[in-house]
Amino acid sequence: MSVVVAAVAGKSTEIRGSGQTGGAPGADTVFEIGSVTKVFTALTLAQLAATGAVGLDEPLVALLPEGTRVPSRDGKEITP
């Protein structure tokens, strides 16, 4: 098992790794993150909704650049 952690403070960045991935892991090590991105997406959406930046009933197409095509499902627009 391996882990790489990055910390950013102002203009300073530190990256440290521990474990084995065929060598010591570091800033260029590629990891498979799997389904954890769903959690980050949900937390980001919750924060944006709590601040009023997006509405949960707002059509997704209204949040994207003009001209972006978003499919519908069963005749309904997709919302965040």
mmCIF file of the N, C-alpha and C atoms, coordinates in Angstrom:
data_MODEL
# 
_entry.id   MODEL 
# 
loop_
_atom_site.group_PDB 
_atom_site.id 
_atom_site.type_symbol 
_atom_site.label_atom_id 
_atom_site.label_alt_id 
_atom_site.label_comp_id 
_atom_site.label_asym_id 
_atom_site.label_entity_id 
_atom_site.label_seq_id 
_atom_site.pdbx_PDB_ins_code 
_atom_site.Cartn_x 
_atom_site.Cartn_y 
_atom_site.Cartn_z 
_atom_site.occupancy 
_atom_site.B_iso_or_equiv 
_atom_site.pdbx_formal_charge 
_atom_site.auth_seq_id 
_atom_site.auth_comp_id 
_atom_site.auth_asym_id 
_atom_site.auth_atom_id 
_atom_site.pdbx_PDB_model_num 
ATOM 1   N N  . MET A 1 1  ? 0.840   -1.166 0.000   1.00 0.00 ? 1  MET A N  1 
ATOM 2   C CA . MET A 1 1  ? 0.000   0.000  0.000   1.00 0.00 ? 1  MET A CA 1 
ATOM 3   C C  . MET A 1 1  ? 0.893   1.240  0.000   1.00 0.00 ? 1  MET A C  1 
ATOM 4   N N  . SER A 1 2  ? 0.461   2.266  -0.738  1.00 0.00 ? 2  SER A N  1 
ATOM 5   C CA . SER A 1 2  ? 1.233   3.498  -0.850  1.00 0.00 ? 2  SER A CA 1 
ATOM 6   C C  . SER A 1 2  ? 0.316   4.702  -0.753  1.00 0.00 ? 2  SER A C  1 
ATOM 7   N N  . VAL A 1 3  ? 0.927   5.849  -0.431  1.00 0.00 ? 3  VAL A N  1 
ATOM 8   C CA . VAL A 1 3  ? 0.177   7.090  -0.350  1.00 0.00 ? 3  VAL A CA 1 
ATOM 9   C C  . VAL A 1 3  ? 1.106   8.243  -0.724  1.00 0.00 ? 3  VAL A C  1 
ATOM 10  N N  . VAL A 1 4  ? 0.541   9.239  -1.373  1.00 0.00 ? 4  VAL A N  1 
ATOM 11  C CA . VAL A 1 4  ? 1.251   10.481 -1.674  1.00 0.00 ? 4  VAL A CA 1 
ATOM 12  C C  . VAL A 1 4  ? 0.357   11.610 -1.193  1.00 0.00 ? 4  VAL A C  1 
ATOM 13  N N  . VAL A 1 5  ? 0.937   12.546 -0.442  1.00 0.00 ? 5  VAL A N  1 
ATOM 14  C CA . VAL A 1 5  ? 0.184   13.671 0.103   1.00 0.00 ? 5  VAL A CA 1 
ATOM 15  C C  . VAL A 1 5  ? 0.843   14.964 -0.347  1.00 0.00 ? 5  VAL A C  1 
ATOM 16  N N  . ALA A 1 6  ? 0.017   15.919 -0.782  1.00 0.00 ? 6  ALA A N  1 
ATOM 17  C CA . ALA A 1 6  ? 0.520   17.247 -1.159  1.00 0.00 ? 6  ALA A CA 1 
ATOM 18  C C  . ALA A 1 6  ? -0.104  18.266 -0.225  1.00 0.00 ? 6  ALA A C  1 
ATOM 19  N N  . ALA A 1 7  ? 0.688   19.214 0.236   1.00 0.00 ? 7  ALA A N  1 
ATOM 20  C CA . ALA A 1 7  ? 0.199   20.307 1.075   1.00 0.00 ? 7  ALA A CA 1 
ATOM 21  C C  . ALA A 1 7  ? 0.577   21.623 0.402   1.00 0.00 ? 7  ALA A C  1 
ATOM 22  N N  . VAL A 1 8  ? -0.392  22.517 0.312   1.00 0.00 ? 8  VAL A N  1 
ATOM 23  C CA . VAL A 1 8  ? -0.162  23.818 -0.310  1.00 0.00 ? 8  VAL A CA 1 
ATOM 24  C C  . VAL A 1 8  ? -0.464  24.893 0.716   1.00 0.00 ? 8  VAL A C  1 
ATOM 25  N N  . ALA A 1 9  ? 0.476   25.801 0.930   1.00 0.00 ? 9  ALA A N  1 
ATOM 26  C CA . ALA A 1 9  ? 0.311   26.941 1.837   1.00 0.00 ? 9  ALA A CA 1 
ATOM 27  C C  . ALA A 1 9  ? 0.874   28.160 1.143   1.00 0.00 ? 9  ALA A C  1 
ATOM 28  N N  . GLY A 1 10 ? -0.009  29.043 0.721   1.00 0.00 ? 10 GLY A N  1 
ATOM 29  C CA . GLY A 1 10 ? 0.450   30.214 -0.024  1.00 0.00 ? 10 GLY A CA 1 
ATOM 30  C C  . GLY A 1 10 ? 1.085   29.782 -1.326  1.00 0.00 ? 10 GLY A C  1 
ATOM 31  N N  . LYS A 1 11 ? 2.339   30.165 -1.530  1.00 0.00 ? 11 LYS A N  1 
ATOM 32  C CA . LYS A 1 11 ? 3.058   29.801 -2.753  1.00 0.00 ? 11 LYS A CA 1 
ATOM 33  C C  . LYS A 1 11 ? 3.966   28.594 -2.549  1.00 0.00 ? 11 LYS A C  1 
ATOM 34  N N  . SER A 1 12 ? 3.897   27.980 -1.388  1.00 0.00 ? 12 SER A N  1 
ATOM 35  C CA . SER A 1 12 ? 4.748   26.849 -1.056  1.00 0.00 ? 12 SER A CA 1 
ATOM 36  C C  . SER A 1 12 ? 3.987   25.526 -1.192  1.00 0.00 ? 12 SER A C  1 
ATOM 37  N N  . THR A 1 13 ? 4.612   24.550 -1.826  1.00 0.00 ? 13 THR A N  1 
ATOM 38  C CA . THR A 1 13 ? 4.014   23.231 -1.994  1.00 0.00 ? 13 THR A CA 1 
ATOM 39  C C  . THR A 1 13 ? 5.006   22.169 -1.531  1.00 0.00 ? 13 THR A C  1 
ATOM 40  N N  . GLU A 1 14 ? 4.525   21.228 -0.743  1.00 0.00 ? 14 GLU A N  1 
ATOM 41  C CA . GLU A 1 14 ? 5.336   20.084 -0.299  1.00 0.00 ? 14 GLU A CA 1 
ATOM 42  C C  . GLU A 1 14 ? 4.629   18.810 -0.722  1.00 0.00 ? 14 GLU A C  1 
ATOM 43  N N  . ILE A 1 15 ? 5.377   17.865 -1.266  1.00 0.00 ? 15 ILE A N  1 
ATOM 44  C CA . ILE A 1 15 ? 4.824   16.579 -1.684  1.00 0.00 ? 15 ILE A CA 1 
ATOM 45  C C  . ILE A 1 15 ? 5.669   15.486 -1.068  1.00 0.00 ? 15 ILE A C  1 
ATOM 46  N N  . ARG A 1 16 ? 5.012   14.562 -0.378  1.00 0.00 ? 16 ARG A N  1 
ATOM 47  C CA . ARG A 1 16 ? 5.717   13.445 0.274   1.00 0.00 ? 16 ARG A CA 1 
ATOM 48  C C  . ARG A 1 16 ? 4.980   12.143 -0.040  1.00 0.00 ? 16 ARG A C  1 
ATOM 49  N N  . GLY A 1 17 ? 5.739   11.085 -0.194  1.00 0.00 ? 17 GLY A N  1 
ATOM 50  C CA . GLY A 1 17 ? 5.160   9.780  -0.460  1.00 0.00 ? 17 GLY A CA 1 
ATOM 51  C C  . GLY A 1 17 ? 5.735   8.733  0.460   1.00 0.00 ? 17 GLY A C  1 
ATOM 52  N N  . SER A 1 18 ? 4.966   7.655  0.646   1.00 0.00 ? 18 SER A N  1 
ATOM 53  C CA . SER A 1 18 ? 5.409   6.553  1.479   1.00 0.00 ? 18 SER A CA 1 
ATOM 54  C C  . SER A 1 18 ? 4.808   5.261  0.940   1.00 0.00 ? 18 SER A C  1 
ATOM 55  N N  . GLY A 1 19 ? 5.559   4.185  1.037   1.00 0.00 ? 19 GLY A N  1 
ATOM 56  C CA . GLY A 1 19 ? 5.083   2.887  0.587   1.00 0.00 ? 19 GLY A CA 1 
ATOM 57  C C  . GLY A 1 19 ? 5.863   2.418  -0.620  1.00 0.00 ? 19 GLY A C  1 
ATOM 58  N N  . GLN A 1 20 ? 5.323   1.454  -1.324  1.00 0.00 ? 20 GLN A N  1 
ATOM 59  C CA . GLN A 1 20 ? 6.010   0.879  -2.468  1.00 0.00 ? 20 GLN A CA 1 
ATOM 60  C C  . GLN A 1 20 ? 5.050   0.733  -3.645  1.00 0.00 ? 20 GLN A C  1 
ATOM 61  N N  . THR A 1 21 ? 5.484   1.179  -4.794  1.00 0.00 ? 21 THR A N  1 
ATOM 62  C CA . THR A 1 21 ? 4.745   0.997  -6.044  1.00 0.00 ? 21 THR A CA 1 
ATOM 63  C C  . THR A 1 21 ? 5.722   0.599  -7.136  1.00 0.00 ? 21 THR A C  1 
ATOM 64  N N  . GLY A 1 22 ? 6.673   -0.225 -6.792  1.00 0.00 ? 22 GLY A N  1 
ATOM 65  C CA . GLY A 1 22 ? 7.754   -0.545 -7.706  1.00 0.00 ? 22 GLY A CA 1 
ATOM 66  C C  . GLY A 1 22 ? 8.896   0.447  -7.521  1.00 0.00 ? 22 GLY A C  1 
ATOM 67  N N  . GLY A 1 23 ? 8.812   1.245  -6.494  1.00 0.00 ? 23 GLY A N  1 
ATOM 68  C CA . GLY A 1 23 ? 9.763   2.298  -6.170  1.00 0.00 ? 23 GLY A CA 1 
ATOM 69  C C  . GLY A 1 23 ? 9.063   3.236  -5.203  1.00 0.00 ? 23 GLY A C  1 
ATOM 70  N N  . ALA A 1 24 ? 9.797   4.182  -4.653  1.00 0.00 ? 24 ALA A N  1 
ATOM 71  C CA . ALA A 1 24 ? 9.173   5.119  -3.724  1.00 0.00 ? 24 ALA A CA 1 
ATOM 72  C C  . ALA A 1 24 ? 8.175   6.001  -4.476  1.00 0.00 ? 24 ALA A C  1 
ATOM 73  N N  . PRO A 1 25 ? 6.922   6.095  -3.999  1.00 0.00 ? 25 PRO A N  1 
ATOM 74  C CA . PRO A 1 25 ? 5.936   6.923  -4.681  1.00 0.00 ? 25 PRO A CA 1 
ATOM 75  C C  . PRO A 1 25 ? 6.247   8.407  -4.507  1.00 0.00 ? 25 PRO A C  1 
ATOM 76  N N  . GLY A 1 26 ? 5.857   9.191  -5.477  1.00 0.00 ? 26 GLY A N  1 
ATOM 77  C CA . GLY A 1 26 ? 6.098   10.628 -5.413  1.00 0.00 ? 26 GLY A CA 1 
ATOM 78  C C  . GLY A 1 26 ? 5.084   11.397 -6.236  1.00 0.00 ? 26 GLY A C  1 
ATOM 79  N N  . ALA A 1 27 ? 5.433   12.624 -6.593  1.00 0.00 ? 27 ALA A N  1 
ATOM 80  C CA . ALA A 1 27 ? 4.516   13.509 -7.301  1.00 0.00 ? 27 ALA A CA 1 
ATOM 81  C C  . ALA A 1 27 ? 4.071   12.969 -8.657  1.00 0.00 ? 27 ALA A C  1 
ATOM 82  N N  . ASP A 1 28 ? 4.884   12.128 -9.291  1.00 0.00 ? 28 ASP A N  1 
ATOM 83  C CA . ASP A 1 28 ? 4.540   11.612 -10.613 1.00 0.00 ? 28 ASP A CA 1 
ATOM 84  C C  . ASP A 1 28 ? 3.937   10.207 -10.580 1.00 0.00 ? 28 ASP A C  1 
ATOM 85  N N  . THR A 1 29 ? 3.709   9.662  -9.399  1.00 0.00 ? 29 THR A N  1 
ATOM 86  C CA . THR A 1 29 ? 3.133   8.331  -9.278  1.00 0.00 ? 29 THR A CA 1 
ATOM 87  C C  . THR A 1 29 ? 1.663   8.367  -9.677  1.00 0.00 ? 29 THR A C  1 
ATOM 88  N N  . VAL A 1 30 ? 1.238   7.417  -10.489 1.00 0.00 ? 30 VAL A N  1 
ATOM 89  C CA . VAL A 1 30 ? -0.152  7.328  -10.933 1.00 0.00 ? 30 VAL A CA 1 
ATOM 90  C C  . VAL A 1 30 ? -0.877  6.313  -10.064 1.00 0.00 ? 30 VAL A C  1 
ATOM 91  N N  . PHE A 1 31 ? -2.000  6.749  -9.481  1.00 0.00 ? 31 PHE A N  1 
ATOM 92  C CA . PHE A 1 31 ? -2.829  5.878  -8.666  1.00 0.00 ? 31 PHE A CA 1 
ATOM 93  C C  . PHE A 1 31 ? -4.200  5.742  -9.310  1.00 0.00 ? 31 PHE A C  1 
ATOM 94  N N  . GLU A 1 32 ? -4.829  4.603  -9.125  1.00 0.00 ? 32 GLU A N  1 
ATOM 95  C CA . GLU A 1 32 ? -6.219  4.433  -9.543  1.00 0.00 ? 32 GLU A CA 1 
ATOM 96  C C  . GLU A 1 32 ? -7.089  4.909  -8.388  1.00 0.00 ? 32 GLU A C  1 
ATOM 97  N N  . ILE A 1 33 ? -7.933  5.914  -8.627  1.00 0.00 ? 33 ILE A N  1 
ATOM 98  C CA . ILE A 1 33 ? -8.713  6.478  -7.530  1.00 0.00 ? 33 ILE A CA 1 
ATOM 99  C C  . ILE A 1 33 ? -10.110 5.886  -7.423  1.00 0.00 ? 33 ILE A C  1 
ATOM 100 N N  . GLY A 1 34 ? -10.542 5.145  -8.425  1.00 0.00 ? 34 GLY A N  1 
ATOM 101 C CA . GLY A 1 34 ? -11.820 4.456  -8.344  1.00 0.00 ? 34 GLY A CA 1 
ATOM 102 C C  . GLY A 1 34 ? -13.000 5.375  -8.093  1.00 0.00 ? 34 GLY A C  1 
ATOM 103 N N  . SER A 1 35 ? -13.916 4.942  -7.269  1.00 0.00 ? 35 SER A N  1 
ATOM 104 C CA . SER A 1 35 ? -15.172 5.646  -7.049  1.00 0.00 ? 35 SER A CA 1 
ATOM 105 C C  . SER A 1 35 ? -15.081 6.791  -6.061  1.00 0.00 ? 35 SER A C  1 
ATOM 106 N N  . VAL A 1 36 ? -13.920 7.086  -5.528  1.00 0.00 ? 36 VAL A N  1 
ATOM 107 C CA . VAL A 1 36 ? -13.803 8.166  -4.549  1.00 0.00 ? 36 VAL A CA 1 
ATOM 108 C C  . VAL A 1 36 ? -14.163 9.515  -5.170  1.00 0.00 ? 36 VAL A C  1 
ATOM 109 N N  . THR A 1 37 ? -14.042 9.659  -6.499  1.00 0.00 ? 37 THR A N  1 
ATOM 110 C CA . THR A 1 37 ? -14.391 10.931 -7.136  1.00 0.00 ? 37 THR A CA 1 
ATOM 111 C C  . THR A 1 37 ? -15.868 11.254 -6.967  1.00 0.00 ? 37 THR A C  1 
ATOM 112 N N  . LYS A 1 38 ? -16.713 10.253 -6.824  1.00 0.00 ? 38 LYS A N  1 
ATOM 113 C CA . LYS A 1 38 ? -18.149 10.501 -6.595  1.00 0.00 ? 38 LYS A CA 1 
ATOM 114 C C  . LYS A 1 38 ? -18.357 11.247 -5.287  1.00 0.00 ? 38 LYS A C  1 
ATOM 115 N N  . VAL A 1 39 ? -17.591 10.909 -4.282  1.00 0.00 ? 39 VAL A N  1 
ATOM 116 C CA . VAL A 1 39 ? -17.685 11.587 -2.985  1.00 0.00 ? 39 VAL A CA 1 
ATOM 117 C C  . VAL A 1 39 ? -17.266 13.042 -3.125  1.00 0.00 ? 39 VAL A C  1 
ATOM 118 N N  . PHE A 1 40 ? -16.148 13.305 -3.799  1.00 0.00 ? 40 PHE A N  1 
ATOM 119 C CA . PHE A 1 40 ? -15.680 14.679 -3.993  1.00 0.00 ? 40 PHE A CA 1 
ATOM 120 C C  . PHE A 1 40 ? -16.693 15.496 -4.793  1.00 0.00 ? 40 PHE A C  1 
ATOM 121 N N  . THR A 1 41 ? -17.281 14.886 -5.816  1.00 0.00 ? 41 THR A N  1 
ATOM 122 C CA . THR A 1 41 ? -18.278 15.583 -6.626  1.00 0.00 ? 41 THR A CA 1 
ATOM 123 C C  . THR A 1 41 ? -19.501 15.932 -5.782  1.00 0.00 ? 41 THR A C  1 
ATOM 124 N N  . ALA A 1 42 ? -19.966 15.000 -4.978  1.00 0.00 ? 42 ALA A N  1 
ATOM 125 C CA . ALA A 1 42 ? -21.130 15.250 -4.129  1.00 0.00 ? 42 ALA A CA 1 
ATOM 126 C C  . ALA A 1 42 ? -20.845 16.337 -3.093  1.00 0.00 ? 42 ALA A C  1 
ATOM 127 N N  . LEU A 1 43 ? -19.667 16.321 -2.492  1.00 0.00 ? 43 LEU A N  1 
ATOM 128 C CA . LEU A 1 43 ? -19.314 17.355 -1.509  1.00 0.00 ? 43 LEU A CA 1 
ATOM 129 C C  . LEU A 1 43 ? -19.210 18.729 -2.158  1.00 0.00 ? 43 LEU A C  1 
ATOM 130 N N  . THR A 1 44 ? -18.636 18.782 -3.353  1.00 0.00 ? 44 THR A N  1 
ATOM 131 C CA . THR A 1 44 ? -18.533 20.059 -4.069  1.00 0.00 ? 44 THR A CA 1 
ATOM 132 C C  . THR A 1 44 ? -19.916 20.594 -4.408  1.00 0.00 ? 44 THR A C  1 
ATOM 133 N N  . LEU A 1 45 ? -20.795 19.738 -4.902  1.00 0.00 ? 45 LEU A N  1 
ATOM 134 C CA . LEU A 1 45 ? -22.162 20.155 -5.209  1.00 0.00 ? 45 LEU A CA 1 
ATOM 135 C C  . LEU A 1 45 ? -22.888 20.631 -3.959  1.00 0.00 ? 45 LEU A C  1 
ATOM 136 N N  . ALA A 1 46 ? -22.725 19.932 -2.849  1.00 0.00 ? 46 ALA A N  1 
ATOM 137 C CA . ALA A 1 46 ? -23.372 20.335 -1.595  1.00 0.00 ? 46 ALA A CA 1 
ATOM 138 C C  . ALA A 1 46 ? -22.889 21.709 -1.146  1.00 0.00 ? 46 ALA A C  1 
ATOM 139 N N  . GLN A 1 47 ? -21.587 21.966 -1.263  1.00 0.00 ? 47 GLN A N  1 
ATOM 140 C CA . GLN A 1 47 ? -21.048 23.273 -0.877  1.00 0.00 ? 47 GLN A CA 1 
ATOM 141 C C  . GLN A 1 47 ? -21.567 24.377 -1.795  1.00 0.00 ? 47 GLN A C  1 
ATOM 142 N N  . LEU A 1 48 ? -21.611 24.122 -3.090  1.00 0.00 ? 48 LEU A N  1 
ATOM 143 C CA . LEU A 1 48 ? -22.113 25.118 -4.036  1.00 0.00 ? 48 LEU A CA 1 
ATOM 144 C C  . LEU A 1 48 ? -23.601 25.399 -3.806  1.00 0.00 ? 48 LEU A C  1 
ATOM 145 N N  . ALA A 1 49 ? -24.367 24.370 -3.498  1.00 0.00 ? 49 ALA A N  1 
ATOM 146 C CA . ALA A 1 49 ? -25.795 24.557 -3.231  1.00 0.00 ? 49 ALA A CA 1 
ATOM 147 C C  . ALA A 1 49 ? -26.005 25.317 -1.924  1.00 0.00 ? 49 ALA A C  1 
ATOM 148 N N  . ALA A 1 50 ? -25.195 25.027 -0.911  1.00 0.00 ? 50 ALA A N  1 
ATOM 149 C CA . ALA A 1 50 ? -25.331 25.695 0.385   1.00 0.00 ? 50 ALA A CA 1 
ATOM 150 C C  . ALA A 1 50 ? -25.016 27.185 0.290   1.00 0.00 ? 50 ALA A C  1 
ATOM 151 N N  . THR A 1 51 ? -24.111 27.558 -0.609  1.00 0.00 ? 51 THR A N  1 
ATOM 152 C CA . THR A 1 51 ? -23.771 28.977 -0.767  1.00 0.00 ? 51 THR A CA 1 
ATOM 153 C C  . THR A 1 51 ? -24.688 29.678 -1.765  1.00 0.00 ? 51 THR A C  1 
ATOM 154 N N  . GLY A 1 52 ? -25.543 28.921 -2.428  1.00 0.00 ? 52 GLY A N  1 
ATOM 155 C CA . GLY A 1 52 ? -26.462 29.512 -3.393  1.00 0.00 ? 52 GLY A CA 1 
ATOM 156 C C  . GLY A 1 52 ? -25.862 29.686 -4.778  1.00 0.00 ? 52 GLY A C  1 
ATOM 157 N N  . ALA A 1 53 ? -24.655 29.163 -4.991  1.00 0.00 ? 53 ALA A N  1 
ATOM 158 C CA . ALA A 1 53 ? -24.007 29.285 -6.298  1.00 0.00 ? 53 ALA A CA 1 
ATOM 159 C C  . ALA A 1 53 ? -24.726 28.472 -7.365  1.00 0.00 ? 53 ALA A C  1 
ATOM 160 N N  . VAL A 1 54 ? -25.344 27.372 -6.971  1.00 0.00 ? 54 VAL A N  1 
ATOM 161 C CA . VAL A 1 54 ? -26.156 26.558 -7.880  1.00 0.00 ? 54 VAL A CA 1 
ATOM 162 C C  . VAL A 1 54 ? -27.426 26.148 -7.157  1.00 0.00 ? 54 VAL A C  1 
ATOM 163 N N  . GLY A 1 55 ? -28.442 25.887 -7.940  1.00 0.00 ? 55 GLY A N  1 
ATOM 164 C CA . GLY A 1 55 ? -29.685 25.357 -7.386  1.00 0.00 ? 55 GLY A CA 1 
ATOM 165 C C  . GLY A 1 55 ? -29.816 23.898 -7.770  1.00 0.00 ? 55 GLY A C  1 
ATOM 166 N N  . LEU A 1 56 ? -30.286 23.078 -6.876  1.00 0.00 ? 56 LEU A N  1 
ATOM 167 C CA . LEU A 1 56 ? -30.378 21.645 -7.166  1.00 0.00 ? 56 LEU A CA 1 
ATOM 168 C C  . LEU A 1 56 ? -31.443 21.335 -8.220  1.00 0.00 ? 56 LEU A C  1 
ATOM 169 N N  . ASP A 1 57 ? -32.368 22.266 -8.456  1.00 0.00 ? 57 ASP A N  1 
ATOM 170 C CA . ASP A 1 57 ? -33.387 22.083 -9.493  1.00 0.00 ? 57 ASP A CA 1 
ATOM 171 C C  . ASP A 1 57 ? -33.040 22.834 -10.770 1.00 0.00 ? 57 ASP A C  1 
ATOM 172 N N  . GLU A 1 58 ? -31.891 23.490 -10.780 1.00 0.00 ? 58 GLU A N  1 
ATOM 173 C CA . GLU A 1 58 ? -31.440 24.269 -11.934 1.00 0.00 ? 58 GLU A CA 1 
ATOM 174 C C  . GLU A 1 58 ? -30.990 23.317 -13.041 1.00 0.00 ? 58 GLU A C  1 
ATOM 175 N N  . PRO A 1 59 ? -31.389 23.569 -14.284 1.00 0.00 ? 59 PRO A N  1 
ATOM 176 C CA . PRO A 1 59 ? -30.930 22.702 -15.379 1.00 0.00 ? 59 PRO A CA 1 
ATOM 177 C C  . PRO A 1 59 ? -29.409 22.758 -15.514 1.00 0.00 ? 59 PRO A C  1 
ATOM 178 N N  . LEU A 1 60 ? -28.783 21.625 -15.699 1.00 0.00 ? 60 LEU A N  1 
ATOM 179 C CA . LEU A 1 60 ? -27.338 21.540 -15.830 1.00 0.00 ? 60 LEU A CA 1 
ATOM 180 C C  . LEU A 1 60 ? -26.830 22.412 -16.966 1.00 0.00 ? 60 LEU A C  1 
ATOM 181 N N  . VAL A 1 61 ? -27.557 22.470 -18.065 1.00 0.00 ? 61 VAL A N  1 
ATOM 182 C CA . VAL A 1 61 ? -27.136 23.249 -19.231 1.00 0.00 ? 61 VAL A CA 1 
ATOM 183 C C  . VAL A 1 61 ? -26.970 24.732 -18.882 1.00 0.00 ? 61 VAL A C  1 
ATOM 184 N N  . ALA A 1 62 ? -27.705 25.239 -17.891 1.00 0.00 ? 62 ALA A N  1 
ATOM 185 C CA . ALA A 1 62 ? -27.597 26.645 -17.483 1.00 0.00 ? 62 ALA A CA 1 
ATOM 186 C C  . ALA A 1 62 ? -26.274 26.931 -16.776 1.00 0.00 ? 62 ALA A C  1 
ATOM 187 N N  . LEU A 1 63 ? -25.598 25.899 -16.302 1.00 0.00 ? 63 LEU A N  1 
ATOM 188 C CA . LEU A 1 63 ? -24.342 26.070 -15.579 1.00 0.00 ? 63 LEU A CA 1 
ATOM 189 C C  . LEU A 1 63 ? -23.116 25.888 -16.465 1.00 0.00 ? 63 LEU A C  1 
ATOM 190 N N  . LEU A 1 64 ? -23.323 25.480 -17.695 1.00 0.00 ? 64 LEU A N  1 
ATOM 191 C CA . LEU A 1 64 ? -22.224 25.175 -18.606 1.00 0.00 ? 64 LEU A CA 1 
ATOM 192 C C  . LEU A 1 64 ? -22.065 26.268 -19.660 1.00 0.00 ? 64 LEU A C  1 
ATOM 193 N N  . PRO A 1 65 ? -20.916 26.318 -20.330 1.00 0.00 ? 65 PRO A N  1 
ATOM 194 C CA . PRO A 1 65 ? -20.714 27.334 -21.369 1.00 0.00 ? 65 PRO A CA 1 
ATOM 195 C C  . PRO A 1 65 ? -21.794 27.267 -22.450 1.00 0.00 ? 65 PRO A C  1 
ATOM 196 N N  . GLU A 1 66 ? -22.140 28.424 -22.993 1.00 0.00 ? 66 GLU A N  1 
ATOM 197 C CA . GLU A 1 66 ? -23.155 28.504 -24.039 1.00 0.00 ? 66 GLU A CA 1 
ATOM 198 C C  . GLU A 1 66 ? -22.776 27.602 -25.203 1.00 0.00 ? 66 GLU A C  1 
ATOM 199 N N  . GLY A 1 67 ? -23.748 26.905 -25.725 1.00 0.00 ? 67 GLY A N  1 
ATOM 200 C CA . GLY A 1 67 ? -23.522 26.003 -26.848 1.00 0.00 ? 67 GLY A CA 1 
ATOM 201 C C  . GLY A 1 67 ? -23.253 24.570 -26.432 1.00 0.00 ? 67 GLY A C  1 
ATOM 202 N N  . THR A 1 68 ? -23.058 24.339 -25.126 1.00 0.00 ? 68 THR A N  1 
ATOM 203 C CA . THR A 1 68 ? -22.817 22.980 -24.644 1.00 0.00 ? 68 THR A CA 1 
ATOM 204 C C  . THR A 1 68 ? -24.117 22.186 -24.744 1.00 0.00 ? 68 THR A C  1 
ATOM 205 N N  . ARG A 1 69 ? -24.035 21.003 -25.293 1.00 0.00 ? 69 ARG A N  1 
ATOM 206 C CA . ARG A 1 69 ? -25.223 20.159 -25.405 1.00 0.00 ? 69 ARG A CA 1 
ATOM 207 C C  . ARG A 1 69 ? -25.252 19.167 -24.240 1.00 0.00 ? 69 ARG A C  1 
ATOM 208 N N  . VAL A 1 70 ? -26.404 19.098 -23.603 1.00 0.00 ? 70 VAL A N  1 
ATOM 209 C CA . VAL A 1 70 ? -26.595 18.175 -22.485 1.00 0.00 ? 70 VAL A CA 1 
ATOM 210 C C  . VAL A 1 70 ? -27.788 17.289 -22.840 1.00 0.00 ? 70 VAL A C  1 
ATOM 211 N N  . PRO A 1 71 ? -27.633 15.986 -22.747 1.00 0.00 ? 71 PRO A N  1 
ATOM 212 C CA . PRO A 1 71 ? -28.768 15.111 -23.067 1.00 0.00 ? 71 PRO A CA 1 
ATOM 213 C C  . PRO A 1 71 ? -29.877 15.239 -22.024 1.00 0.00 ? 71 PRO A C  1 
ATOM 214 N N  . SER A 1 72 ? -31.058 14.822 -22.404 1.00 0.00 ? 72 SER A N  1 
ATOM 215 C CA . SER A 1 72 ? -32.167 14.764 -21.438 1.00 0.00 ? 72 SER A CA 1 
ATOM 216 C C  . SER A 1 72 ? -32.452 13.289 -21.171 1.00 0.00 ? 72 SER A C  1 
ATOM 217 N N  . ARG A 1 73 ? -33.217 13.062 -20.130 1.00 0.00 ? 73 ARG A N  1 
ATOM 218 C CA . ARG A 1 73 ? -33.572 11.677 -19.793 1.00 0.00 ? 73 ARG A CA 1 
ATOM 219 C C  . ARG A 1 73 ? -35.068 11.603 -19.581 1.00 0.00 ? 73 ARG A C  1 
ATOM 220 N N  . ASP A 1 74 ? -35.709 10.745 -20.340 1.00 0.00 ? 74 ASP A N  1 
ATOM 221 C CA . ASP A 1 74 ? -37.159 10.590 -20.293 1.00 0.00 ? 74 ASP A CA 1 
ATOM 222 C C  . ASP A 1 74 ? -37.858 11.942 -20.465 1.00 0.00 ? 74 ASP A C  1 
ATOM 223 N N  . GLY A 1 75 ? -37.285 12.807 -21.330 1.00 0.00 ? 75 GLY A N  1 
ATOM 224 C CA . GLY A 1 75 ? -37.874 14.089 -21.628 1.00 0.00 ? 75 GLY A CA 1 
ATOM 225 C C  . GLY A 1 75 ? -37.644 15.152 -20.580 1.00 0.00 ? 75 GLY A C  1 
ATOM 226 N N  . LYS A 1 76 ? -36.844 14.873 -19.546 1.00 0.00 ? 76 LYS A N  1 
ATOM 227 C CA . LYS A 1 76 ? -36.567 15.840 -18.500 1.00 0.00 ? 76 LYS A CA 1 
ATOM 228 C C  . LYS A 1 76 ? -35.107 16.279 -18.572 1.00 0.00 ? 76 LYS A C  1 
ATOM 229 N N  . GLU A 1 77 ? -34.883 17.598 -18.302 1.00 0.00 ? 77 GLU A N  1 
ATOM 230 C CA . GLU A 1 77 ? -33.521 18.107 -18.283 1.00 0.00 ? 77 GLU A CA 1 
ATOM 231 C C  . GLU A 1 77 ? -32.764 17.563 -17.079 1.00 0.00 ? 77 GLU A C  1 
ATOM 232 N N  . ILE A 1 78 ? -31.464 17.362 -17.254 1.00 0.00 ? 78 ILE A N  1 
ATOM 233 C CA . ILE A 1 78 ? -30.622 16.892 -16.163 1.00 0.00 ? 78 ILE A CA 1 
ATOM 234 C C  . ILE A 1 78 ? -30.310 18.075 -15.250 1.00 0.00 ? 78 ILE A C  1 
ATOM 235 N N  . THR A 1 79 ? -30.422 17.863 -13.962 1.00 0.00 ? 79 THR A N  1 
ATOM 236 C CA . THR A 1 79 ? -30.100 18.871 -12.967 1.00 0.00 ? 79 THR A CA 1 
ATOM 237 C C  . THR A 1 79 ? -28.884 18.398 -12.182 1.00 0.00 ? 79 THR A C  1 
ATOM 238 N N  . PRO A 1 80 ? -28.204 19.358 -11.494 1.00 0.00 ? 80 PRO A N  1 
ATOM 239 C CA . PRO A 1 80 ? -27.032 18.947 -10.733 1.00 0.00 ? 80 PRO A CA 1 
ATOM 240 C C  . PRO A 1 80 ? -27.417 17.909 -9.718  1.00 0.00 ? 80 PRO A C  1 
# 
